[in-house]
């Protein structure tokens, strides 16, 4: 397998601790939560009290992704006879 043929591993749906630190400039959960609150970010807390921020939410806030809902489509069975 060539290096470029390696399968892509999708990132977690949540920001990693390193990414959260990069976003907030804080390492400590208490200060990260305060920063997120001040800037109006939505987050949940993990069992350990660490903020969990959805990657798609941050991308949307930064203007990098659209938040348009996915279309739900049904298969076209009319051509099956």
C-alpha positions as CSV (number, residue, x, y, z in Angstrom):
1,X,0.0,0.0,0.0
2,X,1.3,3.4,-1.0
3,X,1.3,6.2,1.6
4,X,-1.3,8.1,-0.3
5,X,-3.5,5.0,-0.4
6,X,-4.0,4.8,3.3
7,X,-7.6,4.9,4.4
8,X,-8.8,8.2,5.7
9,X,-9.9,8.1,9.3
10,X,-12.7,10.6,9.9
11,X,-12.2,13.0,12.8
12,X,-14.3,12.7,15.9
13,X,-17.6,14.5,15.9
14,X,-16.2,16.5,18.9
15,X,-13.2,18.8,19.1
16,X,-10.1,17.1,20.5
17,X,-8.7,18.5,23.7
18,X,-5.9,20.0,21.7
19,X,-8.4,21.7,19.3
20,X,-10.4,23.0,22.2
21,X,-7.3,24.5,23.7
22,X,-6.5,26.0,20.3
23,X,-10.0,27.5,20.1
24,X,-10.1,28.9,23.6
25,X,-6.4,29.4,24.4
26,X,-7.0,27.6,27.7
27,X,-6.0,24.2,29.0
28,X,-8.2,24.0,32.1
29,X,-11.8,22.9,31.6
30,X,-13.0,25.7,34.0
31,X,-11.5,28.4,31.8
32,X,-12.5,26.7,28.6
33,X,-16.2,26.6,29.8
34,X,-16.0,30.3,30.8
35,X,-14.6,31.2,27.4
36,X,-17.2,29.2,25.6
37,X,-20.0,30.8,27.7
38,X,-18.6,34.3,27.0
39,X,-18.6,33.7,23.3
40,X,-22.0,32.0,23.1
41,X,-20.9,28.5,22.2
42,X,-23.1,25.6,22.8
43,X,-21.5,22.6,24.5
44,X,-22.2,19.6,26.8
45,X,-20.1,18.4,29.7
46,X,-18.5,15.0,29.7
47,X,-18.7,12.7,32.8
48,X,-15.4,14.3,33.8
49,X,-16.7,17.8,33.5
50,X,-14.8,18.7,30.3
51,X,-16.6,20.7,27.7
52,X,-17.6,18.7,24.5
53,X,-18.0,20.9,21.5
54,X,-19.3,19.5,18.2
55,X,-16.9,19.9,15.3
56,X,-19.7,20.8,12.8
57,X,-20.9,23.5,15.2
58,X,-17.5,25.2,15.3
59,X,-17.1,24.9,11.6
60,X,-20.5,26.5,11.0
61,X,-19.7,29.3,13.4
62,X,-16.4,30.0,11.6
63,X,-18.2,30.0,8.3
64,X,-16.5,26.8,7.0
65,X,-19.6,24.6,6.6
66,X,-23.2,25.1,5.9
67,X,-25.7,23.9,8.4
68,X,-28.3,22.9,5.8
69,X,-30.1,19.8,6.9
70,X,-29.5,16.7,4.8
71,X,-32.3,15.9,2.4
72,X,-34.2,12.7,3.2
73,X,-34.8,10.8,0.0
74,X,-36.7,7.7,-0.7
75,X,-35.6,5.1,-3.3
76,X,-37.4,5.2,-6.6
77,X,-39.0,1.8,-6.9
78,X,-41.1,2.7,-9.9
79,X,-38.5,1.3,-12.3
80,X,-38.6,-2.1,-10.6
81,X,-41.2,-4.4,-12.1
